[in-house]
Amino acid sequence: MSSSSSSRSSSASSSSIYHPNYDYDADDLLEANHLAAIAAVNEAVKLIVGDEATSSRQTRRTPKSRNRIVAHEKLVNDYFSDNPVYDDNNFERRFHMTRRLFLKIVEDLEREYEFFRWTHDARGVKGFSPLQKCTSAIRQLAYGTAADATDEYLQMSETTSRECFTNFCEGIIHLYMRRYLRKPTANDVQLLFALHEQQHGLPGMLGSIDCMHWDWKNCPVAWRGQYHRGDHQGPTTVLEAVASYDGWIWHAYYGTPGAVNDIVVVNQSPIFNDLFEGKAPDSSFSVNGRQYKHGYYLADGIYPKWTTFVKAYRYPTEPERIAFTERQESARKDIERAFAMLKSKWHIVKYPARAWTKKKLRYTMYTCIILHNMIREDEGFANYPFDESWVTTDDTEVDISEEERAQNVNEVEDEEYLYEDYSSYFNPSTISSPDQHHPQSPPNFTILTLLFKSLVTCTAAANNDQDATSSSSSSSISSSFDLDIGCPTDVHHLSHVTFDPFNGFLGLPLDLQPHLPPKPPSASIRVFGVSAESMQCSYDERGNSVPTILLMMQKRLYSEGGLQAEGIFRINAENSEEEDVRKQLNRGFVPHGIDVHCLAGLIKAWFRELPRGVLDCLRPEQVMHCNTEEECSRLVESLPQTEAALLDWAINLMADVVTYESLNKMNARNIAMVFAPNMTQMADPLTALIHAVQVMNFLKTLVMKTLDGRKDLDRYGDRCKLQHSRSLTLGTRVVGGDEKEDQFWRKSGSFNSNNESSSKEEEEESSRGGGLLERLSLSKGVIRKLCRFKKKTCSSNDGINVVVALDAKGCA
């Protein structure tokens, strides 16, 4: 539209000056062409200017009028003047550091970096002051707010705030990382040894090590798989850190993807690089006369078994091990407190990260750690002298051969525990010599060991001098726990002890029986993967012969509230915990304090690892054609005795779980679904899957039948109790089961049974009448016992006969 109009205007102007019908000379023609060219240029200029004005109105934002000088004066008046509006307490609460430390940081940044100096821009306008730039960066770190959160107060745009934050982090790392995130020097190592031995009683401790996850909100989609782990809501990055008692963080390795565990992180971490290269300072120490070459870090159970990591006992039983575990777990809270202080000071690492690159995330994390250490030193909680000559960096070259480096690696990653020495160190009654590096056993266990080896108990008689000698020797024995047996003078055979693989030691004196270990649950060295016939068995409440280890696990599961745990038998526990519990079960006892899901998983594993499945003796077509409860019951009756007892125990266990369906969210179908694959063993996966579905329906039917039977049993028990109470009423007295009424019935007469085949015990049991009925709980198998008596007649001295008739369905 504009181009056509311009062409028309230019042609009109030229026609008014030049026309071919008129006679013009050369000068006139030259002037006419010159004017036409000027007119065309003017029109083009107007069009260009008009287009630029239109585009600028569409794309450029309206500039905001910000008064930087006024904002600077207000900031100085509020916090940095001689009489500030806000005192020191308010300053520390909002800046998370003292005013003295903040001003020192501002001065150092202004001296070293051009960005933090107060300069003028190209227009001659004064820019932001160093106080404004540092305040903006500190507020973003301290509160985790957006970049434009301080726009109203500091009069700073979002872009400028981001630049201040980035330059601030780079400046802090460049200026202070060498001092406040250094590796421990030789002087620091000695100070750490003294600190931890004084606070925790742990000589040789350098600190506590652990990992922390930081959520990454803006993680790229292509990376989410390697940065996301199932126990976190979204992608995370991992920080590995070492902290001492005073909260100082000595080591920080950040940037590992969140999908890995602590073992992968420590293998990638450079924490032991100086030890491998031979550049680390001397950190040797001694415990109980034994010299150790390197200090150690306290770690949790997932870390590898290295000499540089000291972990707690998982299931301590001896007093010295219990004391050591309590001390280790208490001291290991140092790193947890350091992480909590880091997050409370700098909320930017508490909330999900909004940065888009890993570089910005690393700068942010290391800046927060350096500021954290600076604050600890400024507040007087940590005081470590610093000298530039003490610090060894990665650039420091050390002449070391490959053999020496391999030897250093083996020394660090050696699976040689310090536990035995430390457990002896924490036992005040143990006195260890420099030549003995392991704690001695208590006297009772030593005596038991000797007894088991000799199987003979000896007593020695001596004169008074010999008694004095023996008393002094016994005192030395009690102190050093060392037992020497001299030549016996008078030997008496007191008992003969034998060992049975199912019942343990037989014939052992009573005074030594409390010190015996628990009976072995199996004739073999393990309880998983062996047949039930070769295991020690006990009777459950229904009279089934079940392996004792199953009853022990069931009892512990019930006592720990496993039936109320949501997803019981469906949620899997950690593999490491299951392996440790398996070892304890093979020794014959169930440890305390374990996860109920671990117990439930081990119960399923016991059935799954049987040499032959419980239902393998049934053909698949038999299980498939069981559609009713009667058919399932008949099929169960065809099972062998061992398999029938195991199946009945498992069905009642599943019924107990379903009873708490409102809490554990496990109905009959769910519990049958998780147990079905463990009841059979098939080589073909497709056939096993199809058969598992049929077994699930079979188990579900049996569980529902058991639950219905329990309801009927409770209902029949209440009815029987009510009718018997009415039938035994003699006008003035109602049999209630107390002691006086029992005496009344014993005096007034006895029940005479018409059944001549009944035993004498049943007659004596029936002679107590109503008192017995009231004492029974009428639950589970009691109704069946009562229903064995068809008809009983009671005759009293007054000639009154009371007839009690019982049938299989109830009481009449």
C-alpha positions in Angstrom: 0.0 0.0 0.0 2.8 2.4 0.9 4.9 1.5 -2.1 2.1 2.1 -4.6 1.3 5.5 -3.1 4.9 6.5 -3.2 5.1 5.6 -6.9 2.1 7.6 -7.6 3.4 10.7 -5.8 6.7 10.6 -7.5 5.1 10.3 -11.0 2.9 13.3 -10.2 5.7 15.5 -9.2 7.8 14.6 -12.2 4.9 15.3 -14.6 4.3 18.7 -13.2 8.0 19.6 -13.9 8.6 17.8 -17.1 6.2 17.1 -20.0 7.3 15.7 -23.4 5.0 18.0 -25.4 6.8 21.1 -24.1 10.1 22.3 -25.5 12.7 22.4 -22.6 16.4 23.2 -22.9 19.2 21.1 -21.2 19.4 23.2 -18.0 15.7 22.8 -17.4 15.8 19.1 -17.9 18.7 18.8 -15.4 17.0 20.8 -12.7 13.8 18.8 -13.2 15.6 15.5 -12.7 17.4 16.8 -9.6 14.1 17.9 -8.0 12.6 14.5 -8.8 15.5 12.7 -7.2 15.2 14.8 -4.0 11.5 14.1 -3.8 12.1 10.4 -4.1 14.7 10.4 -1.4 12.5 12.3 1.0 9.7 9.8 0.5 12.0 6.9 1.1 13.3 8.4 4.3 9.8 9.0 5.6 8.9 5.4 5.0 12.0 4.0 6.7 11.5 6.2 9.8 7.9 5.3 10.0 8.6 1.6 9.9 11.2 1.8 12.6 8.9 3.8 14.9 6.2 1.1 14.4 8.6 -1.8 15.2 10.0 -0.1 18.3 6.5 0.4 19.7 5.8 -3.3 19.2 9.0 -4.9 20.6 10.7 -2.6 23.2 9.5 -2.5 26.8 8.8 0.7 28.4 11.8 1.5 30.6 11.1 1.6 34.4 12.3 4.6 36.3 14.5 3.2 39.1 16.3 5.5 41.5 19.4 3.6 42.5 20.9 6.4 44.6 17.8 6.6 46.8 17.8 2.8 47.2 21.4 2.9 48.2 20.8 5.6 50.8 17.9 3.7 52.3 20.0 0.5 52.5 22.8 2.4 54.3 20.3 4.1 56.6 18.7 0.8 57.5 21.7 -1.4 58.2 25.1 0.4 57.7 24.9 3.8 59.2 26.2 4.8 62.6 22.7 4.6 64.0 20.9 2.1 61.8 17.2 1.4 61.9 17.8 -2.3 62.4 20.3 -3.5 65.1 22.8 -6.4 64.9 20.2 -9.0 65.8 18.0 -8.0 62.9 21.0 -7.9 60.6 22.1 -11.4 61.5 18.6 -12.7 61.1 18.1 -11.3 57.6 21.7 -11.6 56.2 22.5 -14.8 58.1 25.9 -13.5 59.2 27.3 -10.7 61.2 27.7 -7.1 59.9 31.5 -7.4 60.4 31.7 -10.5 58.2 29.5 -9.0 55.5 31.5 -5.8 55.2 34.7 -7.8 55.0 33.3 -9.8 52.0 32.1 -6.6 50.3 35.5 -5.0 50.7 37.3 -8.1 49.3 35.0 -8.3 46.3 35.2 -4.6 45.6 39.0 -4.8 45.7 39.4 -7.8 43.5 36.6 -7.5 41.0 35.7 -4.7 38.7 32.0 -5.7 38.7 31.6 -4.9 42.4 33.0 -1.4 42.2 30.8 1.7 42.1 31.2 3.0 38.6 29.3 5.1 36.0 27.7 3.8 32.9 28.1 5.1 29.3 25.5 7.8 30.0 27.4 9.1 33.0 24.8 7.8 35.5 26.1 6.1 38.7 25.4 2.4 38.9 24.6 0.1 41.8 26.8 0.3 44.9 28.8 -2.8 46.1 26.4 -3.0 49.1 23.4 -3.3 46.8 25.0 -6.0 44.7 26.1 -8.1 47.6 22.8 -7.6 49.4 20.9 -8.9 46.4 23.1 -12.0 46.1 23.0 -12.7 49.9 19.2 -12.4 49.9 18.9 -14.9 47.1 21.1 -17.4 48.9 19.6 -16.9 52.3 15.9 -17.0 51.4 16.0 -18.9 48.1 13.8 -16.2 46.5 13.5 -15.2 42.8 15.9 -12.8 41.2 13.4 -9.9 41.2 12.2 -10.4 44.8 14.3 -7.3 46.0 13.3 -5.1 43.1 11.1 -2.8 45.2 13.7 -2.4 48.0 17.0 -2.3 46.0 15.5 -0.9 42.7 17.4 -3.7 40.8 16.0 -5.5 37.8 15.9 -9.3 37.4 18.7 -9.4 34.9 21.0 -7.3 37.1 20.2 -9.5 40.1 21.2 -12.6 38.3 24.5 -11.0 37.2 25.1 -10.0 40.8 24.4 -13.6 42.0 26.6 -15.2 39.4 29.6 -12.9 40.0 29.2 -13.1 43.8 29.4 -16.9 43.7 32.4 -16.9 41.4 34.1 -14.3 43.6 33.5 -16.2 46.9 34.9 -19.4 45.4 38.0 -17.7 43.9 38.8 -15.7 47.1 38.0 -18.1 49.9 37.9 -21.7 48.7 41.6 -22.3 49.3 41.1 -21.5 53.0 37.6 -22.3 53.9 37.1 -25.5 51.9 40.6 -26.9 52.2 41.7 -30.4 53.0 42.9 -30.9 56.5 46.5 -30.0 57.0 48.8 -31.7 59.5 47.9 -29.2 62.1 44.2 -29.6 61.4 44.5 -33.4 61.7 45.9 -33.1 65.3 43.2 -30.6 66.2 40.5 -32.9 64.9 41.9 -35.9 66.8 41.9 -33.9 70.0 38.4 -32.5 69.4 36.8 -35.8 68.7 38.6 -37.7 71.5 37.4 -35.0 73.9 33.8 -34.8 72.7 33.1 -38.4 71.6 35.9 -40.4 73.1 37.0 -41.6 69.7 40.7 -41.2 69.0 41.7 -41.1 65.3 38.4 -39.7 64.2 38.6 -37.2 61.3 34.9 -36.5 60.9 31.6 -38.0 59.7 30.8 -38.7 56.1 27.4 -38.8 54.4 25.5 -37.7 51.3 22.7 -35.2 50.8 20.3 -34.8 47.9 19.3 -31.5 46.4 16.2 -31.4 44.3 16.6 -30.1 40.8 13.4 -28.5 39.5 14.6 -27.4 36.1 16.5 -30.5 35.2 16.5 -31.1 31.4 14.1 -33.8 30.3 16.9 -35.8 28.6 18.7 -36.1 31.9 15.8 -36.9 34.3 16.4 -40.7 34.0 19.9 -40.5 35.5 19.1 -37.8 38.1 15.9 -39.4 39.4 15.7 -42.2 42.1 12.6 -43.9 43.3 12.8 -42.7 46.9 12.7 -39.0 45.8 9.9 -37.0 44.2 12.0 -35.8 41.2 15.5 -35.3 39.9 18.2 -34.7 42.4 21.9 -34.0 42.7 24.1 -35.5 45.4 26.5 -33.7 47.8 29.1 -35.8 49.6 30.5 -34.0 52.6 32.7 -34.6 55.7 32.0 -32.6 58.9 33.6 -32.4 62.3 31.9 -31.9 65.7 32.1 -28.1 65.5 30.1 -28.1 62.2 33.1 -27.3 59.9 32.7 -29.0 56.5 36.1 -30.3 55.5 35.3 -32.1 52.3 32.6 -31.4 49.7 32.1 -33.3 46.4 29.0 -32.1 44.5 27.4 -32.9 41.1 26.8 -36.6 41.1 23.5 -37.7 39.5 20.8 -38.5 42.1 20.1 -42.0 40.8 23.3 -43.4 42.3 23.9 -44.5 45.9 26.5 -43.5 48.4 28.9 -46.3 47.3 29.1 -45.0 43.7 29.6 -41.4 45.0 32.5 -42.4 47.3 34.1 -44.3 44.4 34.0 -41.2 42.2 34.9 -38.8 45.0 38.5 -37.4 45.3 38.4 -37.7 49.1 41.2 -40.3 49.2 43.2 -39.0 46.2 45.9 -37.5 48.5 46.3 -40.8 50.3 46.6 -42.7 47.1 49.2 -40.2 45.8 51.1 -40.0 49.0 50.4 -36.3 49.6 48.2 -36.6 52.6 49.5 -35.4 56.0 50.3 -37.9 58.7 47.2 -39.1 60.4 48.4 -42.1 62.3 47.1 -42.9 65.8 47.0 -45.8 68.2 44.3 -47.6 70.1 44.9 -50.2 72.8 48.6 -50.4 71.9 48.0 -51.0 68.2 49.2 -48.4 65.7 47.0 -47.4 62.7 48.4 -45.5 59.7 45.4 -43.4 58.7 42.5 -41.7 60.4 39.0 -42.7 59.8 35.5 -41.3 59.1 32.3 -42.4 60.8 29.8 -43.8 58.2 26.5 -45.5 58.0 25.9 -49.1 56.9 25.9 -48.6 53.2 29.6 -47.6 52.9 32.2 -50.2 52.0 34.2 -52.1 54.6 37.4 -50.1 54.5 39.8 -49.2 57.3 39.1 -45.5 56.7 35.4 -46.0 57.5 34.1 -47.1 60.9 30.5 -48.3 61.0 28.3 -49.4 63.9 27.3 -53.0 64.6 24.0 -53.7 63.1 22.8 -56.1 65.8 25.1 -55.7 68.9 24.6 -58.1 71.7 27.7 -57.9 73.9 27.8 -54.9 76.4 31.0 -53.5 74.8 29.6 -53.6 71.3 26.4 -52.0 72.5 28.4 -49.2 74.1 30.5 -48.7 70.9 27.4 -48.7 68.7 25.7 -46.1 70.8 28.8 -43.9 70.8 29.3 -44.3 67.0 25.7 -43.5 66.2 25.8 -40.4 68.5 29.0 -39.1 67.0 27.8 -39.7 63.4 25.1 -37.1 63.9 27.8 -34.4 63.3 27.3 -34.6 59.6 23.5 -34.6 60.0 23.8 -31.4 62.1 26.0 -29.9 59.5 23.5 -30.5 56.7 20.7 -29.1 58.9 22.7 -25.9 59.6 23.6 -25.6 55.9 19.9 -25.7 54.9 18.7 -23.5 57.7 21.3 -20.8 56.8 20.9 -21.0 53.0 17.4 -21.8 52.0 18.4 -21.9 48.3 19.7 -25.5 49.0 16.6 -26.3 51.0 14.2 -25.7 48.1 14.4 -27.2 44.6 17.1 -25.6 42.5 15.9 -23.4 39.6 19.2 -23.2 37.7 19.4 -24.7 34.2 23.0 -25.8 34.2 25.2 -28.0 36.4 27.9 -25.3 36.5 25.5 -22.8 38.3 24.4 -25.5 40.7 28.0 -26.3 41.7 28.8 -22.6 42.1 25.8 -22.2 44.3 26.5 -25.2 46.5 30.2 -24.5 47.0 29.4 -20.8 47.8 27.0 -21.9 50.5 29.5 -24.3 52.1 32.3 -21.7 52.1 30.0 -19.1 53.6 28.9 -21.7 56.2 32.5 -22.3 57.3 33.2 -18.6 57.4 30.3 -18.0 59.6 31.3 -20.9 62.0 34.8 -19.3 62.3 33.4 -15.8 62.7 31.0 -16.9 65.5 33.8 -18.7 67.3 32.6 -22.2 67.0 35.6 -23.3 64.9 39.1 -22.0 65.1 41.7 -23.6 62.8 44.9 -21.6 62.1 45.7 -21.2 58.5 48.9 -20.8 56.6 49.3 -20.9 52.8 52.4 -23.1 53.1 50.4 -25.8 54.8 47.9 -26.4 52.1 48.5 -29.1 49.5 46.6 -28.7 46.2 46.0 -31.0 43.3 48.8 -29.3 41.4 51.4 -30.5 44.0 53.5 -33.1 42.4 54.8 -36.1 44.3 57.2 -38.6 42.9 55.4 -41.9 43.4 55.6 -45.2 41.6 52.7 -47.4 40.5 53.6 -50.0 43.1 53.5 -47.5 45.9 50.2 -46.1 44.7 48.7 -49.6 44.5 49.9 -50.2 48.0 48.3 -47.0 49.3 45.0 -48.0 47.7 45.1 -51.4 49.3 45.8 -49.8 52.7 42.8 -47.5 52.4 40.4 -50.1 51.0 41.5 -53.0 53.2 38.5 -54.7 54.9 40.2 -54.7 58.3 37.9 -53.5 61.0 38.7 -51.4 64.0 35.6 -52.7 65.8 37.2 -55.3 68.0 39.7 -52.8 69.3 37.1 -50.1 69.8 34.6 -52.4 71.5 37.4 -53.4 73.9 38.3 -49.8 74.3 34.8 -48.9 75.4 34.6 -51.9 77.9 36.0 -50.4 81.1 36.4 -53.9 82.7 38.7 -55.1 79.9 42.4 -54.5 80.2 44.2 -55.2 77.0 47.9 -55.6 76.6 49.8 -54.3 73.6 50.3 -57.8 72.3 46.5 -58.6 72.4 44.5 -56.7 69.8 41.2 -58.4 70.4 38.9 -58.2 73.4 38.8 -61.3 75.6 35.6 -63.2 76.2 33.7 -62.8 79.5 34.5 -65.5 82.1 31.2 -67.4 81.7 31.7 -67.9 78.0 35.3 -69.0 78.5 34.2 -71.6 81.0 31.4 -72.7 78.7 33.9 -73.2 75.9 36.2 -75.3 78.0 33.2 -77.3 79.2 32.0 -78.0 75.7 35.5 -79.2 74.7 36.0 -81.5 77.7 32.4 -82.4 78.5 33.6 -82.9 82.0 33.2 -80.7 85.0 36.1 -80.8 87.4 36.4 -79.7 91.0 39.7 -79.3 92.8 40.3 -79.5 96.5 43.3 -78.0 98.2 44.6 -76.9 101.6 44.4 -73.4 102.9 47.6 -72.4 101.2 46.3 -73.7 98.0 43.0 -71.9 98.6 44.9 -68.6 99.0 46.8 -69.3 95.8 43.7 -70.2 93.9 41.9 -67.1 95.2 44.7 -64.9 94.0 44.8 -66.7 90.6 41.1 -66.4 90.3 41.3 -62.6 90.8 43.9 -62.4 88.1 41.7 -64.5 85.9 38.8 -62.2 86.4 40.9 -59.2 85.5 42.6 -60.6 82.4 39.9 -63.2 81.4 42.7 -65.8 80.9 42.0 -69.3 82.3 44.8 -71.7 83.1 44.0 -75.3 84.1 46.6 -77.0 86.2 47.0 -80.6 87.1 43.9 -81.8 88.8 44.3 -83.4 92.3 40.8 -84.7 92.9 38.4 -85.4 90.0 34.7 -86.2 90.3 32.4 -87.1 87.4 29.4 -84.9 87.9 27.5 -85.1 84.7 27.7 -86.5 81.2 26.8 -83.9 78.5 25.9 -84.9 74.9 25.0 -82.8 71.9 21.9 -83.4 69.9 21.5 -81.5 66.6 17.8 -80.9 67.2 17.7 -80.3 71.0 21.1 -78.9 71.7 23.1 -79.9 74.7 21.6 -82.7 76.9 22.5 -83.2 80.5 24.1 -79.8 81.1 23.9 -78.6 84.7 21.2 -76.1 85.6 23.6 -73.4 86.6 25.1 -73.3 83.1 22.0 -73.7 81.1 21.1 -69.9 81.1 24.3 -69.2 79.3 23.6 -71.5 76.4 23.0 -70.1 73.0 19.5 -70.7 71.5 18.7 -74.0 70.0 19.7 -74.5 66.4 16.5 -74.2 64.3 17.8 -76.8 61.8 20.0 -79.8 61.6 21.9 -78.0 58.9 23.8 -74.7 59.1 21.0 -72.8 57.5 17.2 -72.6 57.7 16.5 -71.5 54.1 16.4 -74.0 51.2 16.1 -77.1 53.4 13.2 -79.4 53.9 10.8 -79.0 56.8 11.5 -82.6 58.0 15.1 -81.8 58.7 14.3 -78.7 60.9 13.4 -78.4 64.5 9.6 -78.2 64.7 7.1 -77.0 67.3 3.3 -77.2 67.6 1.2 -74.1 66.9 -2.1 -73.3 68.6 -4.0 -75.5 66.1 -1.8 -78.5 66.7 0.2 -78.3 63.4 3.8 -79.3 63.5 5.6 -76.3 62.0 9.3 -75.4 61.9 10.2 -73.4 65.0 11.8 -70.6 62.9 8.5 -69.8 61.3 6.8 -69.5 64.6 9.6 -67.3 65.9 9.3 -65.0 62.9 5.5 -65.0 63.2 5.7 -64.0 66.9 8.1 -61.2 66.2 6.0 -60.0 63.3 2.9 -59.8 65.4 4.7 -58.2 68.4 6.2 -55.5 66.1 2.8 -54.5 64.7 3.4 -56.1 61.4 -0.3 -56.9 60.9 -1.1 -53.2 61.0 1.7 -52.1 58.6 0.4 -50.9 55.3 1.4 -53.2 52.4 2.7 -56.0 54.6 3.9 -59.0 52.5 3.7 -56.7 49.5 6.5 -54.1 50.1 10.0 -55.4 49.9 12.7 -54.5 52.4 16.3 -53.7 51.6 18.5 -56.6 50.4 21.3 -55.7 52.8 19.1 -55.9 55.8 17.6 -59.3 54.7 21.1 -60.8 54.3 22.0 -59.8 57.8 18.7 -61.1 59.3 19.3 -64.4 57.4 22.6 -64.8 59.2 20.9 -64.3 62.6 18.1 -66.7 61.7 20.6 -69.4 60.8 22.0 -69.0 64.3 18.7 -69.6 65.8 17.2 -66.3 66.9 15.3 -63.4 65.4 17.0 -60.0 66.1 15.2 -57.1 67.6 14.5 -53.8 65.9 14.2 -55.1 62.3 11.8 -53.9 59.7 8.4 -55.8 59.6 8.6 -55.8 55.8 11.9 -57.6 56.1 10.3 -60.3 58.3 7.4 -60.7 56.0 9.7 -61.0 53.0 11.8 -63.7 54.8 8.6 -65.7 55.5 7.8 -65.7 51.8 11.4 -66.5 51.0 11.3 -69.5 53.3 8.4 -71.0 51.3 9.9 -70.0 48.0 13.2 -71.7 48.7 11.9 -75.0 49.8 13.3 -77.9 47.9 9.8 -78.8 46.9 6.8 -76.4 47.0 4.0 -76.9 49.4 1.5 -77.4 46.6 3.7 -79.2 44.2 2.2 -82.6 45.1 -1.1 -81.3 43.6 -1.6 -81.5 39.9 -2.4 -78.2 38.2 -5.7 -79.5 36.8 -6.8 -80.4 40.4 -6.2 -76.9 41.5 -7.9 -75.5 38.4 -11.1 -77.4 39.0 -11.5 -76.3 42.7 -14.2 -73.7 42.5 -16.0 -74.1 45.8 -15.0 -74.2 49.4 -15.9 -77.9 49.7 -13.8 -78.9 46.7 -10.8 -76.9 48.1 -11.2 -78.6 51.5 -11.3 -82.1 50.0 -8.2 -81.2 48.0 -6.4 -80.0 51.1 -7.2 -83.3 52.9 -5.3 -85.2 50.1 -2.0 -83.3 51.0 0.7 -85.1 53.0 0.9 -84.3 56.7 3.9 -82.0 56.4 2.5 -80.0 53.5 -0.9 -79.8 55.1 0.5 -78.4 58.3 2.5 -75.8 56.5 -0.5 -74.8 54.3 -2.8 -74.5 57.3 -0.3 -72.3 59.1 0.1 -70.1 56.1 -3.6 -69.8 55.5 -4.2 -68.8 59.1 -1.4 -66.3 58.8 -3.0 -64.8 55.7 -6.3 -64.7 57.5 -4.8 -62.8 60.4 -3.4 -60.2 57.9 -6.8 -59.8 56.2 -8.4 -59.2 59.6 -6.6 -55.8 59.7 -7.5 -55.0 56.1 -8.6 -51.5 57.1 -5.1 -50.7 58.3 -2.8 -52.7 56.0 -4.9 -52.4 52.8 -4.4 -56.2 52.2 -7.6 -58.1 51.4 -7.9 -61.8 50.7 -7.1 -61.5 47.0 -4.0 -59.3 47.6 -2.5 -61.6 50.2 -3.2 -64.6 48.1 -1.6 -62.9 45.1 1.7 -62.3 47.0 1.8 -65.9 48.5 0.8 -67.8 45.4 4.2 -67.7 43.5 5.9 -69.0 46.7 3.8 -72.1 47.0 4.8 -73.8 43.8 7.9 -74.3 41.7 7.8 -74.7 38.0 10.6 -74.5 35.4 8.5 -73.0 32.6 7.8 -69.3 33.3 4.6 -69.2 31.3 3.2 -72.3 32.9 4.3 -71.0 36.3 2.5 -67.7 35.7 -0.8 -69.5 34.7 -0.5 -71.9 37.6 0.1 -69.0 40.0 -3.2 -67.4 39.1 -5.0 -70.7 39.8 -3.1 -71.1 43.1 -4.1 -67.5 44.0 -7.8 -68.3 43.6 -7.3 -71.5 45.6 -5.6 -69.7 48.4 -8.2 -66.9 48.3 -11.0 -69.4 48.7 -9.3 -71.1 51.7 -8.6 -67.7 53.4 -12.3 -66.7 53.0 -13.4 -70.0 54.3 -11.1 -69.6 57.4 -12.5 -66.1 58.0 -16.1 -67.3 57.8 -15.3 -70.2 60.1 -13.9 -67.8 62.7 -17.0 -65.7 62.5 -19.2 -68.7 62.9 -17.0 -69.9 65.8 -17.4 -66.6 67.6 -21.1 -66.6 67.0 -21.6 -70.2 68.2 -19.4 -69.5 71.2 -21.5 -66.6 72.3 -24.7 -68.7 71.8 -23.3 -71.7 73.7 -22.2 -69.6 76.5 -25.6 -68.0 76.9 -27.6 -71.2 76.7 -25.3 -73.0 79.1 -25.6 -70.2 81.6 -29.4 -70.4 81.4 -29.6 -74.3 81.6 -27.4 -74.4 84.7 -29.5 -71.9 86.6 -31.1 -73.6 89.7 -33.7 -71.0 90.6 -31.6 -69.1 93.0 -28.0 -69.4 91.6 -26.6 -68.8 88.2 -23.3 -70.5 87.5 -20.9 -67.7 86.8 -17.6 -69.4 87.1 -16.3 -68.0 90.4 -14.7 -70.0 93.1 -17.8 -70.4 95.4 -19.9 -71.7 92.5 -17.2 -74.3 91.7 -17.3 -75.5 95.2 -21.1 -75.6 95.1 -21.1 -77.9 92.1 -18.5 -80.1 93.5 -20.5 -80.6 96.6 -24.0 -80.9 95.0 -23.1 -83.7 92.5 -21.2 -84.7 89.4 -22.0 -85.2 85.8 -22.6 -88.8 84.8 -21.9 -89.7 81.2 -24.0 -92.2 79.3 -21.1 -92.8 77.0 -19.2 -95.8 78.5 -16.2 -95.2 76.3 -15.4 -91.8 77.7 -12.2 -91.6 79.6 -11.8 -90.9 83.3 -10.2 -87.5 82.5 -13.3 -86.4 80.7 -15.5 -87.4 83.7 -13.3 -85.4 86.0 -13.4 -82.5 83.6 -17.2 -82.6 83.3 -17.7 -82.8 87.1 -16.7 -79.2 87.4 -19.7 -78.1 85.3 -20.4 -74.5 84.8 -17.2 -73.3 86.5 -15.3 -74.9 83.7 -17.5 -73.3 81.0 -17.0 -69.9 82.4 -13.2 -70.3 82.6 -12.9 -71.3 79.0 -12.6 -68.5 76.5 -14.8 -70.4 73.9 -12.5 -69.4 71.1 -10.8 -71.4 68.4 -10.7 -75.1 69.4 -12.7 -74.9 72.6 -16.1 -75.4 71.0 -14.9 -78.6 69.3 -13.8 -79.9 72.7 -17.2 -79.1 74.3 -19.1 -80.7 71.4 -17.5 -84.1 72.1 -20.0 -84.5 75.1 -23.3 -85.7 73.6 -25.4 -85.7 76.7 -24.6 -85.1 80.3 -26.8 -85.5 83.4 -26.1 -83.7 86.7 -27.9 -84.8 89.8 -27.9 -82.8 92.9 -28.6 -83.7 96.5 -32.0 -82.1 96.3 -33.1 -84.5 93.5 -33.0 -81.9 90.8 -31.6 -83.2 87.5 -30.1 -80.9 84.9 -29.7 -82.2 81.4 -27.2 -80.6 79.1 -27.3 -81.6 75.5 -24.6 -80.6 73.0 -24.6 -81.2 69.3 -22.1 -80.4 66.5 -23.9 -77.2 65.6 -24.3 -75.5 68.9 -25.8 -76.0 72.3 -29.4 -77.0 73.2 
